[in-house]
Amino acid sequence: MDSVLPADMELIDRLLALPELERPSLSPDGNWLAWSWSGLGPTVEVWIAPTDGSIPPRCLVANADDLHVEDWWPDSRVLLLSGTQDGAERVRLYRQELAGGAPTLLTEPAPDFYIHGGRVTADGRSLVYAANLDIAIGQPIEPAWIYRHDLDGNRRTLLAKPKRPHHDTPLPSPKGQQVLYARIDRGPGGRQLWLVDLDGKNDRELLDLGKETKLFAHWSPDGKGLAILAEDARTSLVGYYDLAANRMRWLIDDAVRGIEQISWPRRSPEIVVTETKEGRSQVCLLDPATGRERPFRRAPGTWLPLGPVPDRTGAQTAWVVRFYDARTPLRVLRLVGQGETTDLTALPPGQGVPPDLLTAPEDFRWRSVDGLDIHGWLYRATPPSKGLIVWVHGGPTWHLEARYDLELQFLVGAGFDVFAPNYRGSTGYGPDFREAIKKEGWGGLEQEDIRSGIEALIAQGLAQAGRVGIAGVSYGGYSSWWAITHFPTAVVAAAAPICGMTDLVVDYETTRPDLRSYSEEMMGGAPQDVPERYRERSPIHFVRNIRGQLLIVQGLQDPNVTPENLSAVSKALDAAGIPYEVLAFPDEGHGIAKPANRARLNRRLASFFEEALRG
């Protein structure tokens, strides 16, 4: 049964038809904005618009691939696009003229390896990317090596050979002489910065702050230095590295602040610092010379700057910014000063949902079993509620914020209350909270955070025992498996894990090689290092405990949480005599993304939970 009859069918249909904006990118001259829209057609399309808002957006290219913007050629007339099919994550790179026409394929039409990133060098003659490919033998390998890809002659040159598998986007310098990239050679918990010359010479380590400290960097617009973000269990540091002097100067050193990311846009004299508090993001601009910070914009919603752009009058600074809130899908706006805005990504006619038809969440706080304060979001449906659905975010190094989310709004519109917990291990609550999940590894106290949140809602009369379901994608799918195999039905009566890990050993052995280090970091080692922990934390070994209803969702092209997870758990469920349903998508990867498939999934989730949670 794939249908559901919500109170407002028109709203549900409009939500499912609403396109979602992905990965906006500014041209080097600041005059153009490019982005991807999913949901307008069968695949993800690339759209463009001028940043002065003079003409409406237009579709630049759509083909059989899901297309995203990776970079621009220096003249701002050509885009570098990445394309994948059916969620398989094996990237092809394309050259696309802004004037139109079909894209030109630059890499293999059917690669058997993974490309990470894709950046155009300053002279426009080469690309730089990482790939788990050994060109000497023409075969995939475990680590991703750094390559320069010369477009004249279509030749690859090996620049650097990191030892351990890792996904990283190497960044050529603005002047084109060097490439900045990262390694995790000292272990999965750290991240070191390296530089190599564009000709493949002088490969050297630039900065290493220890095996448990991750370093991230962005080139300054003039190429003379780097903005550095260092994060570990104690603090987040932001600094400026002077390449000529070979000297680091720290600008922000605060153990309390939850700095999530930094960037240094073209034409900006200041570093953009994004900080998250209680799941809410705010931005400041940091002067690299003085260390002085100033708020970017303090207004309702989330405002994340892409970069400054030419202003028609020159009287005030104009920025292109990403804007969203819980009832406004991601838009890209032109912001002049602190007030005037122009929507550069206005939806095609007939698209969109009025914000007053959508639901904003309430803050919900509780204490976990060990007394740790946890925060999440509670969305309330129009009474009477059909029950509570717990939606667990993936990662786990991620967090849910008060931003538009199709699945959450769909479920609320279908009559369910929705609870979105930001359990320990989530970003957005400071370094200690983010790193706390590593103390016990996956399947530890973070799952008790979720359980105690549900119990707190029941205790406060905001949910009913026996009428709670759980769902989520990736790690959210794993948490759904954990809940249905470990929690009593009074706490969780139904689960719909989506692309979730079932056997952590199978997951480790079959996932992409560059993703295994994340399991090692979170679990304290590989399966051969801590075999008992991997077994104890794998839901597959506890399926006999299942008493509630189970809907398993899987993309059959998923290279991250592979279909082997589904195969293994299906055998275990059959052996234990546990009933279950499978909703598999042959043309999907890690998550269900195609519009028709997404509509089918959401409608099935609503009908599944309505039946399972009926009082």
C-alpha positions as CSV (number, residue, x, y, z in Angstrom):
1,M,0.0,0.0,0.0
2,D,1.7,3.2,-1.2
3,S,-1.1,5.7,-0.6
4,V,-2.0,7.9,2.2
5,L,-4.9,10.2,2.7
6,P,-3.7,13.2,4.7
7,A,-6.0,15.9,5.8
8,D,-4.6,18.3,3.2
9,M,-3.8,16.3,0.1
10,E,-3.1,19.5,-1.9
11,L,-0.4,20.5,0.6
12,I,1.2,17.1,0.4
13,D,1.3,17.2,-3.4
14,R,2.7,20.7,-3.4
15,L,5.5,19.7,-1.0
16,L,6.4,16.8,-3.2
17,A,6.5,19.0,-6.2
18,L,8.7,21.6,-4.6
19,P,12.3,21.7,-6.0
20,E,15.2,21.8,-3.7
21,L,18.2,24.0,-4.3
22,E,21.7,22.5,-4.0
23,R,25.3,23.8,-4.0
24,P,25.1,27.4,-5.2
25,S,28.3,28.8,-6.6
26,L,29.5,32.3,-7.5
27,S,31.5,33.0,-10.7
28,P,35.0,34.5,-10.2
29,D,33.9,37.9,-11.4
30,G,30.8,37.8,-9.1
31,N,28.4,38.5,-11.9
32,W,26.8,35.0,-12.1
33,L,25.3,32.5,-9.8
34,A,25.0,28.8,-10.7
35,W,23.2,26.1,-8.7
36,S,21.5,22.8,-9.0
37,W,17.7,22.2,-8.6
38,S,16.4,18.7,-7.8
39,G,12.8,17.9,-8.3
40,L,12.0,19.9,-11.4
41,G,12.8,16.9,-13.7
42,P,13.8,13.3,-13.5
43,T,17.5,14.3,-12.8
44,V,19.2,17.2,-11.0
45,E,19.6,20.2,-13.3
46,V,22.0,23.2,-13.4
47,W,20.5,26.7,-13.4
48,I,22.1,30.1,-13.7
49,A,21.1,33.7,-13.0
50,P,22.9,37.1,-13.0
51,T,23.7,38.3,-9.5
52,D,22.3,41.8,-10.2
53,G,18.8,40.2,-10.4
54,S,18.2,41.7,-13.9
55,I,16.7,38.6,-15.5
56,P,15.0,35.5,-14.0
57,P,16.9,32.1,-13.6
58,R,17.2,29.8,-16.6
59,C,18.0,26.1,-16.9
60,L,21.5,25.8,-18.3
61,V,21.8,22.1,-18.7
62,A,19.9,18.8,-17.9
63,N,20.9,15.4,-19.1
64,A,20.9,11.8,-17.9
65,D,23.2,12.6,-15.0
66,D,22.5,14.4,-11.7
67,L,24.6,17.5,-12.3
68,H,26.3,19.8,-9.7
69,V,28.7,22.8,-10.0
70,E,32.2,22.0,-8.9
71,D,34.1,25.1,-10.1
72,W,34.3,27.9,-12.7
73,W,36.9,28.6,-15.4
74,P,38.8,31.9,-14.6
75,D,37.0,33.8,-17.3
76,S,33.6,33.2,-15.6
77,R,32.2,31.9,-18.9
78,V,32.5,28.2,-18.3
79,L,31.5,25.8,-15.5
80,L,33.1,22.6,-14.3
81,L,30.3,20.2,-13.5
82,S,30.2,16.8,-11.8
83,G,27.7,14.2,-12.8
84,T,26.5,10.9,-11.4
85,Q,23.8,8.5,-12.2
86,D,21.3,6.7,-9.9
87,G,23.2,7.6,-6.8
88,A,26.2,5.4,-7.6
89,E,28.6,8.3,-6.7
90,R,31.1,7.5,-9.4
91,V,31.7,11.0,-10.7
92,R,32.2,12.2,-14.3
93,L,33.5,15.7,-14.9
94,Y,32.0,18.0,-17.6
95,R,32.9,21.3,-19.2
96,Q,29.8,23.5,-19.7
97,E,29.7,26.8,-21.6
98,L,27.5,29.5,-20.0
99,A,26.3,30.4,-23.4
100,G,24.6,27.0,-23.6
101,G,25.0,23.8,-25.6
102,A,25.7,20.3,-24.5
103,P,28.3,19.6,-21.8
104,T,31.6,18.1,-22.9
105,L,32.7,15.0,-21.0
106,L,36.3,15.4,-19.6
107,T,36.7,12.1,-17.7
108,E,35.8,8.4,-18.3
109,P,32.2,7.8,-19.3
110,A,32.0,4.8,-16.9
111,P,34.6,5.1,-14.2
112,D,35.3,2.2,-11.8
113,F,36.9,4.6,-9.3
114,Y,35.8,7.7,-7.3
115,I,36.8,11.2,-8.0
116,H,36.8,13.7,-5.2
117,G,36.4,17.4,-6.0
118,G,37.4,19.0,-9.2
119,R,39.0,22.5,-9.4
120,V,40.2,24.5,-12.4
121,T,43.8,25.9,-12.3
122,A,44.4,29.6,-12.6
123,D,45.5,29.3,-16.2
124,G,42.3,27.3,-17.1
125,R,44.4,24.6,-18.8
126,S,44.2,21.8,-16.1
127,L,42.0,20.3,-13.4
128,V,43.0,19.2,-10.0
129,Y,41.2,16.4,-8.1
130,A,41.7,13.3,-6.0
131,A,40.9,9.8,-7.2
132,N,41.4,6.3,-5.9
133,L,43.2,5.4,-9.1
134,D,46.7,4.3,-9.9
135,I,47.3,5.5,-13.5
136,A,50.4,3.4,-13.8
137,I,48.4,0.2,-13.8
138,G,45.0,1.7,-14.7
139,Q,43.3,0.1,-11.6
140,P,41.4,1.4,-8.6
141,I,43.3,1.4,-5.3
142,E,42.4,2.1,-1.7
143,P,43.8,5.6,-1.1
144,A,42.8,8.6,-3.2
145,W,45.9,10.2,-4.9
146,I,46.2,13.8,-6.0
147,Y,46.2,14.4,-9.8
148,R,46.6,17.2,-12.2
149,H,44.5,16.6,-15.3
150,D,45.8,18.5,-18.4
151,L,43.0,19.2,-20.8
152,D,45.3,19.6,-23.7
153,G,46.0,16.0,-24.5
154,N,43.8,14.7,-21.8
155,R,46.7,13.6,-19.6
156,R,46.9,12.9,-15.9
157,T,50.0,13.7,-13.8
158,L,50.4,12.2,-10.3
159,L,51.1,15.0,-7.8
160,A,50.9,13.3,-4.4
161,K,50.3,9.8,-2.9
162,P,48.5,10.0,0.5
163,K,49.0,6.7,2.4
164,R,45.5,6.3,3.9
165,P,42.1,6.3,2.2
166,H,40.4,9.7,2.7
167,H,38.0,11.9,0.8
168,D,39.3,15.4,0.2
169,T,39.0,18.1,-2.3
170,P,42.5,19.4,-3.3
171,L,42.6,23.2,-3.9
172,P,44.9,24.8,-6.4
173,S,46.2,28.2,-5.3
174,P,44.6,31.4,-6.8
175,K,47.9,32.1,-8.6
176,G,48.2,28.5,-9.8
177,Q,51.6,27.4,-8.5
178,Q,50.6,25.1,-5.6
179,V,47.9,22.6,-4.5
180,L,46.6,22.4,-1.0
181,Y,45.3,19.1,0.2
182,A,44.7,17.0,3.4
183,R,45.9,13.7,4.7
184,I,45.0,11.5,7.6
185,D,48.3,9.6,7.7
186,R,48.6,9.7,11.5
187,G,45.2,8.0,12.0
188,P,41.5,8.6,11.4
189,G,41.0,11.1,14.2
190,G,43.3,13.8,12.8
191,R,43.7,15.7,9.5
192,Q,47.0,17.2,8.3
193,L,47.5,19.9,5.7
194,W,50.0,19.4,2.8
195,L,51.2,21.5,-0.1
196,V,52.6,20.2,-3.4
197,D,53.7,22.2,-6.4
198,L,51.5,22.0,-9.5
199,D,54.3,20.2,-11.3
200,G,54.3,17.5,-8.7
201,K,57.5,18.6,-7.0
202,N,58.1,19.6,-3.4
203,D,55.3,17.6,-1.8
204,R,55.5,18.5,1.9
205,E,53.6,18.7,5.1
206,L,52.5,22.2,5.9
207,L,50.7,21.9,9.3
208,D,50.1,19.1,11.8
209,L,48.6,19.7,15.3
210,G,48.4,16.2,16.4
211,K,46.8,12.9,15.6
212,E,43.4,13.9,17.2
213,T,43.2,17.4,15.6
214,K,41.5,18.0,12.3
215,L,42.7,20.9,10.1
216,F,40.7,22.6,7.3
217,A,41.9,25.4,5.2
218,H,40.9,27.9,2.5
219,W,43.2,30.0,0.3
220,S,43.2,33.8,0.9
221,P,42.0,35.6,-2.3
222,D,45.5,36.8,-3.0
223,G,47.1,33.4,-2.5
224,K,49.6,34.6,0.1
225,G,48.1,32.8,3.0
226,L,45.5,30.4,4.4
227,A,42.5,30.6,6.7
228,I,42.8,27.7,9.0
229,L,40.2,25.9,11.2
230,A,41.5,23.5,13.7
231,E,39.1,21.3,15.7
232,D,39.5,18.6,18.4
233,A,37.7,17.5,21.5
234,R,38.7,20.6,23.4
235,T,38.3,23.6,21.2
236,S,37.9,25.2,17.8
237,L,40.7,27.5,16.6
238,V,40.7,29.9,13.6
239,G,43.9,31.4,12.4
240,Y,45.8,32.8,9.5
241,Y,48.9,31.0,8.0
242,D,51.4,33.3,6.3
243,L,53.0,31.2,3.6
244,A,56.0,33.5,3.0
245,A,56.9,33.8,6.7
246,N,55.9,30.1,7.3
247,R,54.1,31.3,10.4
248,M,50.6,30.7,12.0
249,R,48.8,33.4,13.9
250,W,45.7,32.3,15.8
251,L,42.8,34.7,15.8
252,I,40.1,32.8,17.6
253,D,40.9,30.4,20.5
254,D,37.7,29.6,22.5
255,A,36.8,26.2,24.0
256,V,33.1,27.1,24.3
257,R,32.3,28.4,20.8
258,G,30.9,25.9,18.3
259,I,32.6,27.0,15.1
260,E,31.3,24.8,12.3
261,Q,33.1,26.1,9.2
262,I,35.1,28.9,7.6
263,S,35.5,30.3,4.1
264,W,37.3,33.1,2.4
265,P,35.3,34.3,-0.6
266,R,36.9,36.1,-3.6
267,R,36.9,39.9,-3.2
268,S,36.4,39.6,0.6
269,P,39.0,41.1,2.9
270,E,37.5,39.1,5.8
271,I,37.2,35.5,6.7
272,V,33.6,34.1,7.0
273,V,33.2,32.2,10.2
274,T,30.0,30.2,10.8
275,E,29.2,29.4,14.4
276,T,26.3,27.2,15.7
277,K,24.6,27.5,19.0
278,E,21.8,25.2,20.1
279,G,21.4,24.1,16.5
280,R,21.2,27.7,15.1
281,S,23.8,29.1,12.8
282,Q,25.1,32.7,12.8
283,V,28.0,34.3,10.9
284,C,30.7,36.8,11.7
285,L,33.3,38.4,9.5
286,L,36.9,38.1,10.8
287,D,39.6,40.5,10.0
288,P,42.8,38.4,9.5
289,A,45.1,41.4,10.3
290,T,43.5,42.5,13.6
291,G,41.4,39.5,14.7
292,R,38.4,41.8,15.0
293,E,35.0,40.2,14.5
294,R,31.8,41.8,13.4
295,P,28.4,40.1,12.9
296,F,27.4,39.6,9.3
297,R,23.6,39.9,9.9
298,R,21.4,39.5,12.9
299,A,17.9,38.8,11.6
300,P,15.3,36.0,11.7
301,G,16.3,32.9,9.8
302,T,19.7,31.8,8.7
303,W,21.9,34.0,6.5
304,L,25.1,32.3,5.1
305,P,27.2,34.5,2.8
306,L,28.6,33.1,-0.5
307,G,30.6,36.2,-1.3
308,P,30.5,39.9,-2.1
309,V,29.5,40.9,-5.6
310,P,29.6,44.1,-7.7
311,D,27.0,46.7,-6.6
312,R,25.1,48.7,-9.2
313,T,25.4,51.9,-7.3
314,G,28.7,51.3,-5.4
315,A,27.2,53.0,-2.4
316,Q,27.0,49.8,-0.2
317,T,28.5,46.4,-0.1
318,A,26.4,43.8,-1.9
319,W,26.6,40.1,-0.9
320,V,25.1,37.0,-2.3
321,V,23.8,34.9,0.6
322,R,22.0,31.6,1.3
323,F,18.8,32.1,3.3
324,Y,16.5,29.6,4.9
325,D,14.3,28.9,7.9
326,A,12.0,26.1,8.9
327,R,9.2,27.3,6.6
328,T,11.3,28.7,3.8
329,P,13.3,26.4,1.5
330,L,16.9,27.4,0.7
331,R,17.0,30.5,-1.4
332,V,19.9,32.5,-2.7
333,L,19.5,36.3,-2.2
334,R,21.3,39.4,-3.2
335,L,21.6,41.5,0.0
336,V,22.6,45.2,-0.1
337,G,23.6,46.7,3.2
338,Q,21.4,45.3,6.0
339,G,18.0,45.5,4.3
340,E,17.3,45.3,0.6
341,T,17.1,41.7,-0.8
342,T,16.5,40.3,-4.2
343,D,15.7,36.6,-4.7
344,L,18.1,35.4,-7.4
345,T,16.6,31.9,-7.4
346,A,12.9,32.7,-7.7
347,L,11.0,29.5,-8.4
348,P,9.3,28.8,-11.7
349,P,5.7,29.9,-11.9
350,G,3.3,27.7,-10.0
351,Q,6.0,26.3,-7.7
352,G,6.3,27.0,-4.0
353,V,4.3,26.7,-0.8
354,P,3.2,29.7,1.3
355,P,5.1,29.7,4.6
356,D,2.0,29.9,6.7
357,L,1.0,26.4,5.5
358,L,4.2,25.0,6.9
359,T,5.1,24.2,10.5
360,A,7.9,25.7,12.6
361,P,9.5,23.6,15.3
362,E,9.6,24.2,19.0
363,D,12.8,23.7,21.1
364,F,12.7,20.6,23.3
365,R,15.3,19.9,25.9
366,W,15.8,17.0,28.2
367,R,18.5,15.2,30.3
368,S,19.9,11.9,29.1
369,V,20.6,8.9,31.3
370,D,23.9,10.3,32.5
371,G,22.6,13.8,33.1
372,L,23.9,15.3,29.8
373,D,21.7,18.1,28.5
374,I,20.3,17.3,25.0
375,H,18.4,19.5,22.6
376,G,16.1,18.7,19.7
377,W,13.1,20.0,17.7
378,L,9.4,19.2,18.1
379,Y,7.0,19.7,15.2
380,R,3.4,19.5,16.2
381,A,0.6,18.5,13.7
382,T,-2.9,19.9,13.8
383,P,-4.7,17.8,16.5
384,P,-5.6,15.0,16.8
385,S,-2.1,13.7,16.1
386,K,-1.7,10.2,14.5
387,G,1.3,9.6,16.7
388,L,4.9,10.7,17.0
389,I,7.6,10.0,14.5
390,V,11.2,10.3,15.6
391,W,13.4,11.5,12.7
392,V,17.1,10.9,13.4
393,H,19.7,12.8,11.4
394,G,22.6,11.1,9.7
395,G,26.3,11.6,10.1
396,P,26.4,11.3,13.1
397,T,28.7,14.3,12.7
398,W,25.8,16.6,11.6
399,H,22.8,18.2,13.2
400,L,19.2,19.1,12.4
401,E,18.4,22.8,12.6
402,A,15.3,24.9,12.1
403,R,15.4,24.7,8.4
404,Y,12.9,23.5,5.8
405,D,12.9,19.7,5.4
406,L,10.6,18.0,3.0
407,E,10.3,14.7,4.9
408,L,9.5,16.5,8.2
409,Q,7.0,18.8,6.7
410,F,5.4,16.0,4.8
411,L,4.9,13.9,7.9
412,V,3.6,16.8,9.9
413,G,1.2,17.6,7.0
414,A,0.1,13.9,7.0
415,G,-1.0,14.3,10.7
416,F,2.0,13.2,12.7
417,D,4.0,15.0,15.4
418,V,7.7,14.8,14.6
419,F,10.6,14.8,17.0
420,A,14.2,15.5,15.7
421,P,16.8,14.9,18.4
422,N,20.4,16.2,18.2
423,Y,22.0,13.4,20.2
424,R,25.6,13.5,21.4
425,G,28.0,13.4,18.5
426,S,25.9,16.0,16.7
427,T,27.6,19.2,15.6
428,G,26.2,22.6,16.6
429,Y,26.7,22.2,20.4
430,G,30.4,22.7,20.9
431,P,33.5,20.4,20.6
432,D,32.9,18.4,23.8
433,F,29.4,17.4,22.7
434,R,30.5,16.6,19.2
435,E,33.3,14.3,20.4
436,A,31.4,12.7,23.2
437,I,30.1,9.9,20.9
438,K,33.6,8.5,20.5
439,K,33.9,7.6,24.2
440,E,31.8,4.5,23.7
441,G,31.4,4.4,19.9
442,W,28.3,3.9,17.8
443,G,25.5,2.2,19.6
444,G,26.4,3.8,22.9
445,L,25.0,6.6,24.9
446,E,23.9,8.5,21.9
447,Q,21.1,5.9,21.4
448,E,20.1,6.5,25.1
449,D,19.9,10.2,24.3
450,I,17.2,9.3,21.7
451,R,15.4,6.9,24.0
452,S,15.4,9.3,27.0
453,G,14.1,12.1,24.7
454,I,11.1,9.9,23.7
455,E,10.5,9.0,27.3
456,A,10.6,12.7,28.3
457,L,8.0,13.5,25.6
458,I,5.7,10.7,26.9
459,A,6.2,11.8,30.5
460,Q,5.1,15.4,29.5
461,G,2.1,14.2,27.6
462,L,3.5,15.2,24.3
463,A,3.5,11.6,23.0
464,Q,1.7,8.4,23.8
465,A,3.4,5.1,24.8
466,G,3.0,2.6,22.0
467,R,2.3,5.3,19.4
468,V,5.9,6.2,18.5
469,G,7.7,5.4,15.3
470,I,11.3,6.1,14.2
471,A,13.0,6.7,10.8
472,G,16.1,8.3,9.3
473,V,18.7,8.0,6.6
474,S,22.2,6.6,6.9
475,Y,23.1,6.9,10.6
476,G,19.5,7.8,11.2
477,G,18.7,4.4,9.6
478,Y,21.2,2.7,11.9
479,S,19.6,4.4,14.9
480,S,16.2,3.2,13.7
481,W,17.6,-0.3,13.6
482,W,19.0,0.1,17.1
483,A,15.7,1.4,18.5
484,I,13.5,-1.4,17.0
485,T,16.0,-4.1,18.3
486,H,16.7,-2.6,21.7
487,F,13.8,-0.4,22.9
488,P,10.5,-1.7,24.1
489,T,7.4,-1.2,22.0
490,A,6.1,1.3,24.5
491,V,9.0,3.5,23.5
492,V,9.3,2.6,19.8
493,A,6.5,0.6,18.1
494,A,7.6,0.8,14.5
495,A,10.8,1.6,12.5
496,A,11.6,2.5,8.9
497,P,15.4,2.5,8.6
498,I,16.5,4.1,5.3
499,C,19.9,3.0,4.0
500,G,20.9,2.2,7.5
501,M,23.8,0.0,8.7
502,T,22.8,-3.4,10.1
503,D,26.0,-5.3,10.5
504,L,28.9,-2.9,11.1
505,V,31.5,-5.4,9.9
506,V,29.7,-6.0,6.6
507,D,29.3,-2.2,6.3
508,Y,33.0,-1.6,6.9
509,E,34.0,-4.3,4.4
510,T,31.7,-3.2,1.6
511,T,31.6,0.6,1.8
512,R,33.7,2.9,-0.2
513,P,37.4,2.7,0.9
514,D,37.6,6.4,1.7
515,L,34.7,6.1,4.2
516,R,36.2,3.3,6.3
517,S,38.4,5.7,8.3
518,Y,35.2,7.3,9.7
519,S,34.1,4.0,11.1
520,E,37.6,3.5,12.6
521,E,37.5,7.0,14.2
522,M,34.0,6.5,15.7
523,M,34.5,2.9,16.8
524,G,38.0,3.1,18.1
525,G,39.5,1.0,15.4
526,A,38.8,-1.4,12.5
527,P,36.8,-4.6,13.1
528,Q,40.0,-6.6,13.6
529,D,41.1,-4.2,16.3
530,V,37.8,-4.2,18.4
531,P,35.8,-7.1,17.1
532,E,33.6,-7.4,20.2
533,R,32.6,-3.7,19.9
534,Y,31.6,-4.1,16.3
535,R,29.5,-7.2,17.1
536,E,27.8,-5.6,20.2
537,R,26.9,-2.5,18.3
538,S,25.5,-4.3,15.2
539,P,21.7,-4.4,15.2
540,I,21.7,-7.6,13.1
541,H,22.6,-9.6,16.2
542,F,19.5,-8.5,18.1
543,V,16.8,-8.9,15.5
544,R,15.1,-11.6,17.7
545,N,14.2,-8.8,20.1
546,I,12.0,-7.1,17.5
547,R,8.3,-6.8,18.5
548,G,7.2,-3.8,16.6
549,Q,6.6,-3.3,12.8
550,L,9.5,-2.9,10.4
551,L,9.8,-1.3,7.0
552,I,13.3,-1.5,5.4
553,V,14.2,1.1,2.7
554,Q,17.3,0.7,0.6
555,G,18.8,2.2,-2.6
556,L,20.3,-0.7,-4.5
557,Q,23.1,1.4,-6.0
558,D,24.2,2.7,-2.6
559,P,28.1,2.6,-2.3
560,N,28.1,4.0,1.2
561,V,25.7,1.7,3.2
562,T,25.6,-1.0,0.5
563,P,22.8,-3.4,-0.3
564,E,24.9,-6.1,1.4
565,N,23.5,-4.7,4.7
566,L,20.0,-5.5,3.5
567,S,20.9,-8.9,2.3
568,A,22.6,-9.8,5.6
569,V,19.7,-8.6,7.8
570,S,17.1,-10.2,5.6
571,K,18.6,-13.6,6.2
572,A,18.8,-12.9,9.9
573,L,15.1,-11.8,10.1
574,D,14.0,-14.8,8.1
575,A,15.9,-17.1,10.4
576,A,14.3,-15.5,13.4
577,G,10.8,-15.5,11.9
578,I,10.4,-11.8,12.2
579,P,8.0,-10.2,9.7
580,Y,9.2,-7.2,7.8
581,E,8.6,-5.3,4.5
582,V,11.3,-4.1,2.1
583,L,10.9,-1.0,-0.1
584,A,13.9,-1.2,-2.5
585,F,14.8,1.3,-5.3
586,P,17.0,-0.1,-8.1
587,D,17.9,3.3,-9.3
588,E,18.8,5.0,-6.0
589,G,22.0,5.3,-4.0
590,H,22.6,6.6,-0.4
591,G,19.2,8.1,0.1
592,I,16.1,8.3,-2.1
593,A,16.4,11.3,-4.3
594,K,14.5,11.0,-7.6
595,P,11.2,12.9,-7.5
596,A,9.0,9.9,-8.3
597,N,10.8,7.7,-5.9
598,R,10.8,10.3,-3.2
599,A,7.0,10.7,-3.5
600,R,6.5,7.0,-3.3
601,L,8.7,6.7,-0.2
602,N,7.1,9.5,1.7
603,R,3.6,8.3,1.0
604,R,4.6,4.8,2.0
605,L,6.2,6.1,5.2
606,A,3.0,7.9,6.1
607,S,0.7,4.9,5.5
608,F,3.1,2.5,7.2
609,F,3.3,4.7,10.4
610,E,-0.5,5.4,10.3
611,E,-1.2,1.7,10.4
612,A,1.5,0.8,12.9
613,L,0.7,3.6,15.4
614,R,-3.1,3.4,15.2
615,G,-4.4,3.5,18.7
